[in-house]
Amino acid sequence: MIVITNPIPIANEISTIHSIFENGLELLHVRKPNFSEEDMITFITEIKSDLRKQLVLHSHHQLASGFGINRIHFSESKRKKKDRLALETYKTKGFHLSASVHSIADFNALESVFEYAFLSPVFPSISKTGYSSETDLFEAVKNRTNYATKLIALGGIESKNIKQTLENGFDDAVLLGTIWNSTNPIENFKLCQQIVHSY
């Protein structure tokens, strides 16, 4: 399972992150769009050193190597600014790459250097009020031609719909609002993880 951090700092965030890792979290995407380099250094430093290999940086990619992080993520806008050679360079340096897309056409057109990509929003967002897709992504996924890259569902994913997501052609799902907008983040994570593992 994958979890994305809350965009802005929240109470008990680091202890919650550690608890989710203790309960089997595979990868934590660190998405803090307003963080300065200094903020990011502070945040990463607070996470146990043995967990850093499971972190994926969305920004300040230049910090990755120094912290033993070998996973970086490209937003749609950042990805479009990188040419294939630049992306290949990351790969040759041992980085695992992932990306965000908002249409199946963009997913199908992704360079093979990306191991997986988030397609969103599958359901109305839990964390962003009023944010939903204008197209039915379950229908759109039927037009998938890219099987070199894993297709990961993002947006409104919670225990009541995660099985439906997997049944409709997604390889996995990522959690955000159901973790950080909840009074029971650990329980929500465990429930979603149980459903995915039993699928």
N, C-alpha and C positions, 0 to 999 in steps of 0.2 A: 504494500500500500504506500501511497505517496500523500504527504500533507504539505500544503503551502502555508507559510507563516501569515499572520495577520499583517496587512500593509503597515499599520501603525502599531507602536509598542502598546502592550496591554499588561494588566496586573498578572503577576505569577507566570509570565510567558516562558521564561527559561525552565522553571520547575515543571511546567506542563509539557514542554518539549522533551525533557528528560524522561518524564513518566510515559509519554507516548512511545519513545524509543524502547523503554523497558518492556512495553507491551507489544513489541514486534514491528514498529515502524521501519520500513526499508529505506526510504529517502525523504529528506526534508528540504523542500525548495525554499530558499531564503529570498523572499521578495519583499524588499523594503525600499520602495521607489524614492522616498524622501531622505534616505540615509546618506550622510556624507561618508567619505572614506573612513574618517575617524569613528563615526557611529558604527559602521560595519565592523571595524576592527574590534571595538568594544563588545559588540553582540557576539561575534564568532568566539572571542576569547572566553565568554561566559559559558559556552557549550563545551562539555567534556571533550578533551582532546581525542579520545578513542572513538568518538562519534563523528568527528569532522569529515571522515572519508565518506560519510553518508549525507553530507550536505551538498546542495546544488545552488550555486550562486547565480542570481538573476542580474546583478549589477556588480560593479567594482571587480570585474573578472581578474584584474591584475593582482588581486590579493590571494587568489586561490592557491597557487603553488606554495607560498610562504606558510600556509596553514595546513598543508597536506591535503587540500581539496582538489579533486581531479574531475569535477563535474560542473559544467556551466550551461546556463539556459539563455536562449535568445528570445526576446519578445518579437512580435511580428515586425515592428519598425526597425529594431536592431538587426534582425536577420536579413531584412531586405537591403541593408546598407553594407553587408559583408559579401564579398565575392567568394566563389568556390575555393579559390586558392587560400584565402585567409582562413576559411573553415577547415580545409585540409591540414593547414599548419597546426591548428589546435589538436587535430586528431593525431598527427605525427608526434606531438609533444605528450601524448598519452591522455588527453582529455576525452571524457564522454560528453557528447553534446545532445541537447534537447531543445525543442522550440515550441512556440505557440502559434496556432493558426485559428482562423475563424470561419473557414469554409473547407469543404471536402476537396474542392478544386485546388486550393493552396496546399492542402495536405498531400494530395496526389503528386504535386509538382515539387515536393521537398527533395533536397539533395540527400543522397543515401548516407551522408555523414551523420545524420540525426538518428539517434537510437530510438527515440520516441517523441511524440508531439501531443500537446494538449489541444483538443478541439473544444471550443466553448462559444456561448453557454448552452449546454445541453438542456438544462431546466432553468426556470427563472432563478436568478442568483439569490442566495441566502444573505450574502454579505453586502451586495450592492442592490439597494431597493430599486425596483423598476427595470432592472437589467435582464433582458431575455432575448432569445434569438428570433429573428423575423422568419427564419426557415425551420422546418422540421428536420433536425439533424439526424434523427433515426432514419428518415427517408433518404437524406443526403448520403448517409454512410453506405447505402446500397450501391452507390457509384464509386466506391473505393477501388482503386487500382494499385495503390502503394502498399505492399506487404513487407517491404524491407524495413519500414519504420513502424513501431508500435503506436497504435491509436489509443489515446487516453482521454477519457471523458472528464470535463471540468464544467462546473456551474450547477449549483443547486443539488449536488449529489449528497444523499443521506441514506440511512438504512432502508427507508421505505421504497426507494427507487433504484438502488445500486444494482440489484439483480436484473431489473428491466434493462438497464444500461448495457450490461454484459450480454444479455440475450439479443440485443439489437446491433451487435457487431463491433462493440468497443472491446479492446484487449484488457483494459484496466480502467480505474477511476482515481481521481484525486480529490481530496477533501480540503475544504477551506472553511466556509461558513458554518458547517455542521460541527466543526471543532471550536472555532473561536467565538461564534455567536451563541454558544451554548453554556448552560450551567453544569453540564456533564460531559466535558470534552473527551475524557478518557473512555467512559462508557460508550459514547457514540463511536469513537474510533474502534473499540473492540468489537462492537456489533457489526459495523461495516466490514471489518477485516474477516470476521467469522463468515459472513455471507459470501464474500469473495472467495475465501478458501474452500467453502463447501460447494461452490458453483462448478 
